[in-house]
Amino acid sequence: MLTPAAVILAAAERTPVPSAPPAALDVVTIFWLGCALWLLWKFWLGWRAGVWRGLFALLAAVCALLAALVGGPWLGPLVRDVLALPEPAASWLAGGAAALVVYTVVSGVGRLLFKRTKDYVFPPTKLFVGTGGAACGLVGGLAQFWLLTLGLRLCGSVAAGHLAGRGNQTGGALERPLEALVEIKQSLESGISGQIVEWTDPIPPRTYRLFYKIAAVASDPEAVRRFSDAVVRQGAVPRDSPLARLADDPEIRKLFATKNYPALLREPRVAAALRDPQLRRRLERLDLERTLDEALGRNEPRKNAD
């Protein structure tokens, strides 16, 4: 005969125990998984292309880098006049365009001259060509990951500065992407990857600090006002200069208030004022980091930007 206790035990055995929902992958884990898949993909593409095409692809990358370094300053004035872009944006755009053209041409020559791995018949030759191509693909993937790391560190410094300058204000839809950038930057700079980044990063720590502080000042209207006052007080931008007079222009003030910085830099009067050689010489003598610290009204923690 069934007792009440037996009935309760039987019901408990048949009742499914609710399981905890699976933990969602955080943005840092997704980033590292994506990088691993990217390297595997480059390894496979290198195997398919073969060693000779792979070597030409690496040569194309080196030539593209040289084209960017040479073509940027050379073609920058032309891009500046045609698109009305200020420096150094015009030189950066010109250098990027030159690098893209050179890489496409050189890598295209390699694809025209050499066969792929599957086109070889003799197995030892196919193994050599495929293995060498896979190694070249992995080297190219690691180089691209290194460039991505530099870009993420710079963007992460800007994001950290923007979040710090905004303070307790809500950031709306951009808040989570900015926080994700900061998390990825901190992951890249911690552990073994942090040591490798520290050894191989050619960008000086001061650059990351400047990006951090510029973003912190730009996101705080009061800090922007203090920065402008400090620049004028140090004589870098005289009160009677064209750039200082533009600060009272209603259209310029509207662009600045809405933080439409691309349109502000493309404004013809602003671009003409920034091209003033005398102004550029004065700005070169400005201690930018000290002025930013003065605008922020405190010593920013360098660990967030380095």
N, C-alpha and C positions, 0 to 999 in steps of 0.2 A: 504494500500500500504506500502511495506517495504521501510524504509528509510535507507540510508547508515549506520547510527549509529546502527540501529537494526541488520543489517547484520553483523557488526563487533562484536556486543555483542553475537549474536548467535554462531559465529565462535569461539569466546573466550571460551564459555561454553563447546563446543565440543572438544576443544584442551586440551589434558591431560597435567596437570602441572607436570613437571619432579620432582620426589621426590629425596631427598638426599639419598645417599647409606647408608646402615646400618653400624654403627660403628663397627669396628672389636674388638674382645675381646683382651685385653692386656694380657701379660704373667702372671701377678700377679692374675688377675681374673680367668684365666684358672687354675692356681695353687690351689687357694682356692676352686674352684668348684671340682677339682679333689680330694682334701682332703675330702670334704663333701661326695662325692660319695664313697670314700674309707671307711669312717666310716659307712655309711649306708650298704655297702657291708659286712663289718665285723659284723655289728649288725645282718644281715640276716643269715650269716654263723653261728654265735653263736646260733641263734634260732634253726637252723637245727641240729647243733651238740648236743645241750643240755648242762645242767649245769655241769655234771660230766666230759664230754669230755672238756668242756671249762676250768674247773679248772685244769685239767691235762695239757692243753695247756699253761696256765699261769705258772704252776709249771715247765713245760719244758723250758719256757723262762728264769725263774730264774736259773735253773740248767745250761742252756746254757751260761748265763752270768758268773756264777762261773767257768764253764769249760774254758771259754776264759781267765779269769783272772789267773787261775792256769796253764792251759795247754800251754798258750803262752810262759811264761818264761821257762817252763819245756821242751817243744818240740821245742822251738826256735833254740837251737844249732843244733839239728838234721836236721831241715829244712834248716838252714844256710849251713851246710856241703853238703847236697844232692843237693840243688838248687843253691848254690853259691850266696845266697842273703845276703846283709848286714843287720846289726841290725839298727833300730828296725823292718825293713820290715819282717824279718824271724819270729820274735815273733808274729807280727800281723797276718801273714798268718797262723801260727800254731794255734793261739788262735781262729781265725775264723773257721778253719777246725774242731777244737775240739768242738766249740759251735754248729756247724751245725750237727755233728754226735750225740751229746747229745740231742739236740732238737728233731731230727728225732726219736731217740729211745724212749724217754720219751713220746712224743705225740703219737707215734705209740702204746705204751702200753695202753694209755688211750682209743684209738679207738678200741683196742681189748677187753678191759674189760667192756666197758659201751655202752649202746644202744643210738641211736639217738632219737630226740624228736618224730618223727613220729612213732617210734616203741612202744610208750606207748599208751595204750587204754583208761585208765581212764582219763576223761577230766581235772579234777583239777591237777592230776599229770603231764599231758602233759603241762598244762599252767605253772606250777611251773618249770618244767625242761626247757621249751622253754624260759621263761622269764629270768631265771638264766643264761642260755647259752647266750642269747642276751646281758645281762649285762657283762658277761665275754668277749664276742667278742668285745664289745665297749671298755672295759678297755684295751684289747690287741691292738685294733686299735689306741687308744690314746697313748699308750706306743710306738708303732711304729711311730706314727706321731711325738712324742717327739724326738725319735732318728733321724728321718729325719730332724727335725728342727736343731738339733746340727750339723748334717752333712752339711746342707745347709748354716749354719752360717760359718762353717770352709771353705767350698768351695767358698762362697761369699767373704770371706776375701781374699782368694787367688786370686779370679777374680778381686776384686777391686785393690789389689796390683799390679797385672799384668797390668791392664789398666793404673794405675798411673805411673808405671815404664816405660811403652812404650811411654808415652807422646803423642805427636801429630802424631806418626807413625800409619799407618793404620794396623788393625789387621786381615784383610782378612776374611775368612769364620768363624773364631772363635770369631770375635768381638761381634756379636749379641748374641750368647749364653753366653758369659762372662757378657755382659751388663744385660741379663735376670737374671743371677744368682745374680748380685748385686741388681737388683730391688726386687727380691724375698726376699733376706736377709733384705733389708731395710723395706719391708712390714712386715716381721716377727718381726722386732724390733720396730715397731711403734704401737701406740694405746694400746688397751687392750692386744693384743697378745704380744706386747713388754714387758709389765709389767709381764705377766706370764712367758715369757722366762727369764727375769731377775731374777725372784724369783726361778726358777727351774733349771736353767742351772748350772751344776757342773763344767763346764770348766771355768777357770779364765780368765778375760779380757786380761791378758798379753799374753795368748796363741793366741788369735785372733790377737793381735797386731803383734806377731812374725810371724804368717802365712802371714799377710799382707805385712810386711816388707821383708820377705824372697822372696815372689813372686815379689815384686817391684825390689829387687836387681837382681834376676835371669833373669828378662826380660830386663835389661839394661846392655849391655856388659861393659860399662864404670864403672857402679856401682859394677859389679862383680870384675873388676880389683882392684878397691879401697878396696873392702872387702878382697880380697886375700892379698893385701899389709898390711892391718890393722891386719889380723890374724898373718902374719909372724912377723910384727913389735912387736906385743904383746908377741911373744914367744910361742904361742899355737902350731904353726907348724914351727919348726926350718928349716932354709934354707937347711940344710944337711940331712933332714929326707927323707924317701922313698916317702912320699906323695908329698913333695915339688919338689923332682926330677922328679916325674911323670908329673908335670906341663909342662915340656919341651919336653915330648914325643910327636911325631907327631900324633900318633893314638889317644892319649888322647885329644890333642888339637882339633883334628877333631871332635871327639864325643862332646866335649864341645861347639865348634863353631856351630854345628848343633843342639844343645840343645837336644841331644839324651841321656837324663839323666838316663833312665832305663838301657840302654846298658852300660853307664858309670859306674853305680853302680854294674853291674854284671861283669865288667872287673876283671879278677882274681887278677891282681896286685893292683888295687884300693881297692878291697874287703880285700886283705891281709893287705894293709896299714891301712885301717880303723879299723881292728881288733887288731892293735898294742896297748897293754895295756897302755904303756907310753903315746902314743898319746891321748888315750881316757881320761887319767887323766888330761892332759894339756887342752884338749877341755872342760872338765867339769869346769875348772877354768876360762874359757873365758866368759866375759860379752857379751853375744850374742846380746842383744838388743842395747847396746851402740855401738858395732861394726857395726851393721846394720845401725844405724843412721849415723855413720861416713861414711859408704859406700854410703849412699844416699845423703850425703852432705847437709842435711837439717833435721829438726825435722818433721817427718811425722805426719799428723793430726790424732790423735787417734780416733776421732769420726767415721772414715771410717772403722775402724777395730774392735772396741769394739762391 
